[in-house]
Amino acid sequence: MTVPTTRWDSAAYLRDDDEIAEYLNAVLEEDDPILLTHALGIIARAKGMMQLAHDTGLTTEQITQTLSPDGHPELAEVLRIVGALGLQLHASRRLIRSEESA
């Protein structure tokens, strides 16, 4: 007996800009560039790929390729996409191990 399943689409669960920002902040904490580009792809789908293409001046194919695991985007491309999504990247001081134990 087979169990019917549906494809999981995490973009469907990012319902507003606050949730999207929280999601991106959580991803940034992982320090994983591949996860970051993957997450930006999810956010792009949640907000609308066509609108993102219009706002960046890129085609949907260019955005998809840029944010793919094999895309290796330049920082300028990432910042262009992040800005068009209405987001900002922020930095904070990271505690190093000697500071954590003090």
C-alpha positions, 0 to 999 in steps of 0.5 A, a space after each residue: 500500500 502506498 501513502 499519498 504524499 505532496 511535495 513540500 514547498 517551504 516558500 508557501 510558509 513564508 507569509 509576510 515580510 517579518 517571517 521572511 526576515 526572520 528566516 533569512 536571519 536564521 539562515 545567516 547564522 549558519 555561515 553557509 553560502 550554499 544555504 544562503 543562496 538556497 534560502 534566497 531562492 525560496 524567498 524569491 519564490 515566496 515573494 514572486 520570481 517575476 517581480 524580482 526579475 523586474 526589480 533586478 533587471 535580471 531574467 527569471 532564468 538568470 536568478 534561478 541559475 545565480 541562486 542554484 547550488 552551482 551558481 557561485 554568485 558574486 556578492 554584488 549579485 546577492 546584494 542586488 537580489 537581497 535589496 530587490 526582495 526588500 531585505 538588508 543584511 546586517 552584521 553583529 559581533 561574533 563571540 569567540 570561544 574564549 569570550 563564551 567561557 569567560 
